[in-house]
Amino acid sequence: MRLAFEDRLNTIYPLFNQIPGFKLEEKPTGAFYLFINVKDAVTNLGYDSADAFAMDLLEKTGVAVVPGRSFGNPNYIRISYAAAKDSLLEAANRIADFVTGSSTPHTAND
């Protein structure tokens, strides 16, 4: 399972890093979550909080993330990469499309 989680992380980490307004300050080393600073994306998209961003993301894309406020960091969201790799790639695409207003598929090689 460790190898599977490592593969998932190495696949999705660069995808989330290239979403405008998303900042990954550290690559996880001990858990299976990405903790992403979304302050710039939240501001650029006109939301008043990462909580509102997360709720709208769920409602409009079906992708669930946990607002960082639950962990003491209100400008962050947490995403688990314990799901199937295909599901994670789809979630990354949906989030990128939501943030950019695009419908172009994204891959780790983009």
DSSP file (Angstrom, degrees, kcal/mol; ACC not computed):
  #  RESIDUE AA STRUCTURE BP1 BP2  ACC     N-H-->O    O-->H-N    N-H-->O    O-->H-N    TCO  KAPPA ALPHA  PHI   PSI    X-CA   Y-CA   Z-CA
    1    1 A M     >        0   0    0      0, 0.0     4,-2.8     0, 0.0     5,-0.2   0.000 360.0 360.0 360.0 -34.4    0.0    0.0    0.0
    2    2 A R  H  >  +     0   0    0      1,-0.2     4,-2.4     2,-0.2     5,-0.2   0.920 360.0  47.7 -58.8 -42.6    2.9    2.4    0.7
    3    3 A L  H  > S+     0   0    0      2,-0.2     4,-2.3     1,-0.2    -1,-0.2   0.876 110.7  51.6 -66.1 -37.4    4.0    2.1   -2.9
    4    4 A A  H  > S+     0   0    0      2,-0.2     4,-2.3     1,-0.2    -2,-0.2   0.925 111.7  46.4 -65.1 -44.3    0.4    2.7   -4.2
    5    5 A F  H  X S+     0   0    0     -4,-2.8     4,-2.7     2,-0.2    -2,-0.2   0.895 111.9  51.6 -65.1 -39.1    0.1    5.8   -2.0
    6    6 A E  H  X S+     0   0    0     -4,-2.4     4,-2.7    -5,-0.2    -2,-0.2   0.906 110.0  49.2 -63.6 -41.6    3.5    7.0   -3.2
    7    7 A D  H  X S+     0   0    0     -4,-2.3     4,-1.4     2,-0.2    -2,-0.2   0.922 112.0  48.3 -63.6 -44.3    2.5    6.5   -6.8
    8    8 A R  H  X S+     0   0    0     -4,-2.3     4,-2.7     2,-0.2     5,-0.3   0.933 112.9  48.3 -61.1 -45.9   -0.7    8.4   -6.3
    9    9 A L  H  X S+     0   0    0     -4,-2.7     4,-2.7     1,-0.2    -2,-0.2   0.938 111.1  49.4 -60.0 -47.8    1.1   11.2   -4.6
   10   10 A N  H  < S+     0   0    0     -4,-2.7    -1,-0.2     1,-0.2    -2,-0.2   0.745 114.4  47.6 -66.4 -22.1    3.7   11.5   -7.3
   11   11 A T  H  X S+     0   0    0     -4,-1.4     4,-0.5    -3,-0.2    -2,-0.2   0.904 121.1  31.1 -82.2 -46.1    1.0   11.5   -9.9
   12   12 A I  H  X S+     0   0    0     -4,-2.7     4,-2.4     1,-0.2     5,-0.3   0.765 101.2  76.7 -90.0 -24.4   -1.4   14.1   -8.4
   13   13 A Y  H  X S+     0   0    0     -4,-2.7     4,-1.9    -5,-0.3    -1,-0.2   0.924  99.3  43.9 -53.7 -49.8    1.1   16.4   -6.6
   14   14 A P  H  > S+     0   0    0      0, 0.0     4,-1.1     0, 0.0    -1,-0.2   0.846 110.7  56.7 -66.5 -29.7    2.3   18.1   -9.8
   15   15 A L  H >< S+     0   0    0     -4,-0.5     3,-0.5     1,-0.2     4,-0.3   0.937 111.0  41.7 -64.9 -46.0   -1.3   18.4  -11.1
   16   16 A F  H >< S+     0   0    0     -4,-2.4     3,-1.0     1,-0.2    -1,-0.2   0.828 109.0  61.0 -70.9 -30.7   -2.5   20.3   -8.0
   17   17 A N  H 3< S+     0   0    0     -4,-1.9    -1,-0.2    -5,-0.3    -2,-0.2   0.768 103.5  50.7 -65.9 -25.3    0.7   22.4   -8.0
   18   18 A Q  T << S+     0   0    0     -4,-1.1    -1,-0.2    -3,-0.5    -2,-0.2   0.454  80.6 109.2 -95.9   1.1   -0.1   23.8  -11.4
   19   19 A I  S X  S-     0   0    0     -3,-1.0     3,-2.2    -4,-0.3    22,-0.1  -0.649  83.5-105.9 -74.5 126.2   -3.7   24.9  -10.6
   20   20 A P  T 3  S+     0   0    0      0, 0.0     3,-0.1     0, 0.0    -1,-0.1  -0.275 103.1  14.5 -56.1 129.8   -3.7   28.7  -10.5
   21   21 A G  T 3  S+     0   0    0      1,-0.3    20,-1.3    -4,-0.1    19,-0.5   0.403  98.2 116.8  86.8  -2.2   -3.9   30.0   -6.9
   22   22 A F    <   -     0   0    0     -3,-2.2     2,-0.5    18,-0.2    -1,-0.3  -0.858  42.2-172.8 -99.8 131.8   -3.0   26.6   -5.4
   23   23 A K  B     -A   37   0A   0     14,-2.2    14,-2.7    -2,-0.5     2,-0.8  -0.973  11.2-167.0-128.5 118.8    0.2   26.5   -3.3
   24   24 A L        -     0   0    0     -2,-0.5    12,-0.1    12,-0.2     3,-0.1  -0.903   6.5-177.6-102.0 108.5    1.6   23.2   -2.0
   25   25 A E        +     0   0    0     -2,-0.8     2,-0.4    10,-0.4    -1,-0.1   0.774  67.9  20.4 -81.4 -26.3    4.3   24.2    0.5
   26   26 A E  S    S-     0   0    0      9,-0.3     9,-0.3     0, 0.0    -1,-0.2  -0.996  72.4-127.2-144.6 137.5    5.4   20.7    1.4
   27   27 A K        -     0   0    0     -2,-0.4     7,-0.1    -3,-0.1   -18,-0.0  -0.712  44.6-107.3 -78.6 128.9    5.0   17.3   -0.3
   28   28 A P        +     0   0    0      0, 0.0    -1,-0.1     0, 0.0     6,-0.0  -0.220  39.5 174.7 -58.7 145.0    3.5   14.9    2.3
   29   29 A T  S    S+     0   0    0     -3,-0.0     3,-0.1     0, 0.0    -2,-0.0   0.486  75.3  25.5-125.5 -12.0    5.9   12.3    3.7
   30   30 A G  S    S+     0   0    0      3,-0.1     2,-0.2     1,-0.0     0, 0.0   0.520 113.7  42.6-134.5  -6.8    3.8   10.6    6.4
   31   31 A A  S    S-     0   0    0      2,-0.2    -1,-0.0     0, 0.0    49,-0.0  -0.738  74.5-115.7-131.7 179.6    0.1   10.8    5.6
   32   32 A F  S    S+     0   0    0     -2,-0.2    49,-2.6    -3,-0.1     2,-0.3  -0.325  78.6  97.2-117.8  51.3   -2.1   10.5    2.5
   33   33 A Y  E     - B   0  80A   0     47,-0.3     2,-0.5    48,-0.1    47,-0.2  -0.986  60.7-142.7-133.9 144.3   -3.5   14.1    2.4
   34   34 A L  E     - B   0  79A   0     45,-3.2    45,-2.5    -2,-0.3     2,-0.6  -0.924  13.2-158.4 -99.5 133.7   -2.5   17.1    0.4
   35   35 A F  E     - B   0  78A   0     -2,-0.5     2,-0.5    -9,-0.3   -10,-0.4  -0.937  19.4-169.7-114.6 106.1   -2.8   20.3    2.5
   36   36 A I  E     - B   0  77A   0     41,-2.7    41,-2.0    -2,-0.6     2,-0.7  -0.839  24.8-136.2-112.1 128.4   -3.1   23.1   -0.1
   37   37 A N  E     +AB  23  76A   0    -14,-2.7   -14,-2.2    -2,-0.5    39,-0.3  -0.723  29.4 170.0 -77.1 116.1   -3.0   26.9    0.4
   38   38 A V     >  +     0   0    0     37,-2.7     4,-3.1    -2,-0.7     5,-0.3   0.148  36.5 117.2-114.5  16.5   -5.9   28.1   -1.7
   39   39 A K  H  > S+     0   0    0     36,-0.6     4,-2.5     1,-0.2     5,-0.2   0.906  78.8  46.3 -53.9 -46.9   -5.9   31.7   -0.5
   40   40 A D  H  > S+     0   0    0    -19,-0.5     4,-3.0     2,-0.2    -1,-0.2   0.905 113.9  47.8 -65.6 -41.2   -5.1   33.2   -3.9
   41   41 A A  H  > S+     0   0    0    -20,-1.3     4,-2.2     2,-0.2     6,-0.2   0.921 111.6  50.8 -64.3 -43.5   -7.6   31.0   -5.8
   42   42 A V  H  <>S+     0   0    0     -4,-3.1     5,-2.4   -21,-0.3     4,-0.5   0.930 115.1  42.9 -59.2 -46.8  -10.3   31.9   -3.2
   43   43 A T  H ><5S+     0   0    0     -4,-2.5     3,-1.2    -5,-0.3    -2,-0.2   0.938 113.5  50.8 -65.2 -48.1   -9.5   35.6   -3.7
   44   44 A N  H 3<5S+     0   0    0     -4,-3.0    -1,-0.2     1,-0.3    -2,-0.2   0.817 112.1  47.6 -61.5 -31.9   -9.2   35.4   -7.5
   45   45 A L  T 3<5S-     0   0    0     -4,-2.2    -1,-0.3    -5,-0.2    -2,-0.2   0.489 116.5-113.2 -90.3  -3.4  -12.6   33.6   -7.8
   46   46 A G  T < 5 +     0   0    0     -3,-1.2    -3,-0.2    -4,-0.5     2,-0.2   0.658  64.7 144.8  85.0  16.4  -14.4   36.1   -5.5
   47   47 A Y      < -     0   0    0     -5,-2.4    -1,-0.3    -6,-0.2     3,-0.1  -0.548  47.8-142.6 -83.2 154.8  -15.1   33.8   -2.5
   48   48 A D  S    S+     0   0    0     -2,-0.2     2,-0.3     1,-0.2    -1,-0.1   0.545  79.7   6.8 -92.3  -7.4  -15.0   35.1    1.0
   49   49 A S     >  -     0   0    0     -7,-0.1     4,-1.9     1,-0.1    -1,-0.2  -0.989  69.0-111.9-164.1 161.2  -13.4   32.0    2.5
   50   50 A A  H  > S+     0   0    0     24,-0.8     4,-2.8    -2,-0.3     5,-0.2   0.790 117.5  61.9 -66.8 -27.6  -11.9   28.6    1.6
   51   51 A D  H  > S+     0   0    0      2,-0.2     4,-2.2    23,-0.2    -1,-0.2   0.938 105.6  44.0 -62.1 -47.2  -15.1   27.2    3.3
   52   52 A A  H  > S+     0   0    0      2,-0.2     4,-2.4     1,-0.2     5,-0.2   0.893 113.5  51.9 -65.0 -40.3  -17.3   28.8    0.7
   53   53 A F  H  X S+     0   0    0     -4,-1.9     4,-2.7     1,-0.2    -2,-0.2   0.938 110.2  48.6 -59.3 -47.8  -14.9   27.7   -2.1
   54   54 A A  H  X S+     0   0    0     -4,-2.8     4,-2.1     1,-0.2    11,-0.2   0.883 111.9  49.0 -62.0 -40.4  -15.0   24.1   -0.8
   55   55 A M  H  X S+     0   0    0     -4,-2.2     4,-2.5     2,-0.2    -1,-0.2   0.923 113.5  45.4 -66.7 -44.0  -18.8   24.1   -0.6
   56   56 A D  H  X S+     0   0    0     -4,-2.4     4,-2.8     2,-0.2     5,-0.3   0.890 110.4  55.1 -67.1 -38.4  -19.2   25.5   -4.1
   57   57 A L  H  X>S+     0   0    0     -4,-2.7     4,-2.2    -5,-0.2     6,-0.8   0.930 110.9  45.4 -58.0 -46.1  -16.6   23.0   -5.4
   58   58 A L  H  X5S+     0   0    0     -4,-2.1     4,-1.7     4,-0.2    -2,-0.2   0.939 115.3  46.3 -62.6 -48.1  -18.7   20.2   -4.0
   59   59 A E  H  <5S+     0   0    0     -4,-2.5    -2,-0.2     1,-0.2    -1,-0.2   0.864 121.9  35.0 -65.2 -36.7  -22.0   21.5   -5.3
   60   60 A K  H  <5S+     0   0    0     -4,-2.8    -1,-0.2    -5,-0.2    -2,-0.2   0.712 134.4  19.5 -94.5 -21.5  -20.7   22.3   -8.8
   61   61 A T  H  <5S-     0   0    0     -4,-2.2    -3,-0.2    -5,-0.3    -2,-0.2   0.582  90.8-123.0-123.2 -16.4  -18.2   19.5   -9.4
   62   62 A G     << +     0   0    0     -4,-1.7     2,-0.6    -5,-0.7    -4,-0.2   0.574  67.7 133.2  80.3   8.7  -19.0   16.7   -6.9
   63   63 A V        -     0   0    0     -6,-0.8     2,-0.5    28,-0.1    -1,-0.3  -0.841  44.6-151.2 -97.8 123.5  -15.5   16.8   -5.5
   64   64 A A        +     0   0    0     -2,-0.6     2,-0.3    -3,-0.1    -9,-0.1  -0.810  21.2 166.9 -97.7 129.2  -15.3   16.9   -1.7
   65   65 A V        -     0   0    0     -2,-0.5    14,-0.2   -11,-0.2    -7,-0.1  -0.900  34.3-119.0-128.8 161.9  -12.4   18.6    0.1
   66   66 A V  E     -C   78   0A   0     12,-2.4    12,-2.7    -2,-0.3   -15,-0.0  -0.907  29.3-120.3-105.4 123.7  -12.2   19.5    3.8
   67   67 A P  E >   -C   77   0A   0      0, 0.0     3,-1.4     0, 0.0    10,-0.3  -0.338  17.7-128.6 -60.4 140.9  -11.7   23.2    4.6
   68   68 A G  G > >S+     0   0    0      8,-3.7     5,-2.5     1,-0.3     3,-2.4   0.655  97.7  83.9 -67.0 -16.1   -8.5   23.9    6.4
   69   69 A R  G > 5S+     0   0    0      7,-0.4     3,-1.6     5,-0.3    -1,-0.3   0.853  82.6  63.4 -54.7 -33.5  -10.4   25.8    9.1
   70   70 A S  G < 5S+     0   0    0     -3,-1.4    -1,-0.3     1,-0.3    -2,-0.2   0.701 108.7  40.9 -63.3 -18.2  -11.1   22.4   10.7
   71   71 A F  G < 5S-     0   0    0     -3,-2.4    -1,-0.3    -4,-0.2    -2,-0.2   0.154 127.0 -95.2-116.8  15.4   -7.3   22.1   11.1
   72   72 A G  T < 5S+     0   0    0     -3,-1.6    -3,-0.2    -4,-0.1    -2,-0.1   0.594 100.4  99.7  84.4  10.9   -6.6   25.6   12.2
   73   73 A N    > < -     0   0    0     -5,-2.5     3,-1.7     1,-0.1    -3,-0.2  -0.792  45.9-177.2-131.3  89.6   -5.7   27.0    8.8
   74   74 A P  T 3  S+     0   0    0      0, 0.0   -24,-0.8     0, 0.0    -5,-0.3   0.617  79.7  59.4 -67.8 -12.5   -8.6   28.8    7.2
   75   75 A N  T 3  S+     0   0    0     -7,-0.2   -37,-2.7   -26,-0.1   -36,-0.6   0.272  98.7  76.3 -95.8  12.1   -6.8   29.5    3.9
   76   76 A Y  E <   -B   37   0A   0     -3,-1.7    -8,-3.7   -39,-0.3    -7,-0.4  -0.761  58.0-156.3-120.5 161.5   -6.2   25.8    3.1
   77   77 A I  E     -BC  36  67A   0    -41,-2.0   -41,-2.7   -10,-0.3     2,-0.4  -0.960  15.6-139.4-129.2 154.4   -8.1   22.8    1.9
   78   78 A R  E     -BC  35  66A   0    -12,-2.7   -12,-2.4    -2,-0.3     2,-0.4  -0.953  15.9-173.1-117.1 134.3   -7.3   19.1    2.6
   79   79 A I  E     -B   34   0A   0    -45,-2.5   -45,-3.2    -2,-0.4     2,-0.3  -0.992  16.5-139.4-126.5 129.6   -7.6   16.4   -0.1
   80   80 A S  E     -B   33   0A   0     -2,-0.4     3,-0.3   -47,-0.2   -47,-0.3  -0.687   8.3-165.4 -85.9 138.2   -7.1   12.8    0.6
   81   81 A Y        +     0   0    0    -49,-2.6   -48,-0.1    -2,-0.3   -73,-0.1  -0.086  64.2 103.8-110.8  34.4   -5.2   10.7   -2.0
   82   82 A A        +     0   0    0    -50,-0.3    -1,-0.2   -74,-0.1     3,-0.1   0.431  62.4  93.5 -88.2  -1.6   -6.4    7.4   -0.5
   83   83 A A  S    S-     0   0    0     -3,-0.3   -75,-0.0     1,-0.2     5,-0.0  -0.282  94.6 -69.6 -82.8 173.8   -8.9    7.0   -3.3
   84   84 A A     >  -     0   0    0      1,-0.1     4,-2.2    -2,-0.1     3,-0.2  -0.327  45.0-118.4 -62.5 146.2   -8.3    5.1   -6.6
   85   85 A K  H  > S+     0   0    0      1,-0.2     4,-2.5     2,-0.2     5,-0.2   0.884 113.9  53.0 -57.1 -43.3   -5.8    6.8   -8.9
   86   86 A D  H  > S+     0   0    0      1,-0.2     4,-2.2     2,-0.2    -1,-0.2   0.896 109.2  49.9 -60.6 -40.2   -8.4    7.3  -11.7
   87   87 A S  H  > S+     0   0    0     -3,-0.2     4,-2.5     2,-0.2    -1,-0.2   0.886 110.3  50.6 -64.9 -39.2  -10.7    9.0   -9.2
   88   88 A L  H  X S+     0   0    0     -4,-2.2     4,-2.6     2,-0.2    -2,-0.2   0.903 109.8  49.5 -66.2 -41.5   -7.9   11.3   -8.1
   89   89 A L  H  X S+     0   0    0     -4,-2.5     4,-2.2     2,-0.2    -2,-0.2   0.912 112.1  48.6 -63.4 -41.5   -7.0   12.2  -11.7
   90   90 A E  H  X S+     0   0    0     -4,-2.2     4,-2.6     2,-0.2    -2,-0.2   0.913 111.5  49.7 -63.9 -42.6  -10.7   13.0  -12.4
   91   91 A A  H  X S+     0   0    0     -4,-2.5     4,-2.7     2,-0.2     5,-0.2   0.917 109.8  50.8 -62.8 -43.2  -10.9   15.1   -9.2
   92   92 A A  H  X S+     0   0    0     -4,-2.6     4,-2.6     1,-0.2    -1,-0.2   0.913 111.7  48.4 -61.0 -42.8   -7.8   17.0  -10.1
   93   93 A N  H  X S+     0   0    0     -4,-2.2     4,-2.6     2,-0.2    -2,-0.2   0.924 112.1  48.3 -63.0 -45.0   -9.3   17.7  -13.6
   94   94 A R  H  X S+     0   0    0     -4,-2.6     4,-2.4     2,-0.2    -2,-0.2   0.912 113.3  47.0 -63.5 -42.8  -12.6   18.8  -12.2
   95   95 A I  H  X S+     0   0    0     -4,-2.7     4,-2.5     2,-0.2     5,-0.2   0.929 112.7  49.0 -65.5 -44.6  -10.9   21.1   -9.6
   96   96 A A  H  X S+     0   0    0     -4,-2.6     4,-2.6    -5,-0.2     6,-0.4   0.919 112.9  47.8 -60.8 -43.4   -8.6   22.6  -12.3
   97   97 A D  H  X>S+     0   0    0     -4,-2.6     4,-2.4     1,-0.2     5,-0.6   0.898 111.2  51.3 -63.8 -40.5  -11.6   23.2  -14.6
   98   98 A F  H  <5S+     0   0    0     -4,-2.4    -2,-0.2    -5,-0.2    -1,-0.2   0.914 114.7  42.5 -61.8 -44.4  -13.6   24.8  -11.8
   99   99 A V  H  <5S+     0   0    0     -4,-2.5    -2,-0.2     1,-0.2    -1,-0.2   0.880 125.4  32.8 -72.4 -38.9  -10.7   27.2  -10.9
  100  100 A T  H  <5S-     0   0    0     -4,-2.6    -2,-0.2    -5,-0.2    -1,-0.2   0.630  99.3-125.1 -95.3 -14.5   -9.8   28.1  -14.5
  101  101 A G  T  <5 +     0   0    0     -4,-2.4     2,-0.2     1,-0.3    -3,-0.2   0.696  68.2 132.5  76.1  18.2  -13.2   27.9  -16.1
  102  102 A S      < -     0   0    0     -5,-0.6    -1,-0.3    -6,-0.4    -2,-0.1  -0.534  51.0-161.7 -99.2 163.6  -11.8   25.4  -18.6
  103  103 A S        +     0   0    0     -2,-0.2    -1,-0.1    -3,-0.1    -6,-0.1   0.118  53.4 121.7-127.0  19.0  -13.0   22.1  -19.9
  104  104 A T        -     0   0    0      1,-0.1    -2,-0.1   -11,-0.1    -7,-0.0  -0.685  67.4-115.2 -83.2 130.4   -9.7   20.9  -21.2
  105  105 A P        -     0   0    0      0, 0.0     2,-0.4     0, 0.0    -1,-0.1  -0.327  29.8-150.1 -63.8 147.9   -8.4   17.6  -19.8
  106  106 A H        -     0   0    0    -17,-0.2     2,-0.3     3,-0.0   -13,-0.1  -0.906  13.9-176.0-119.4 146.6   -5.2   17.9  -17.8
  107  107 A T    >   -     0   0    0     -2,-0.4     3,-1.6   -14,-0.0   -95,-0.0  -0.867  44.3-100.9-133.0 170.4   -2.5   15.2  -17.3
  108  108 A A  T 3  S+     0   0    0     -2,-0.3    -1,-0.0     1,-0.3    -2,-0.0   0.725 122.2  56.8 -62.9 -20.8    0.7   15.0  -15.2
  109  109 A N  T 3         0   0    0      1,-0.2    -1,-0.3   -94,-0.0    -3,-0.0   0.527 360.0 360.0 -90.3  -6.5    2.6   15.8  -18.4
  110  110 A D    <         0   0    0     -3,-1.6    -1,-0.2     0, 0.0    -2,-0.1   0.506 360.0 360.0 -65.1 360.0    0.7   19.1  -19.1
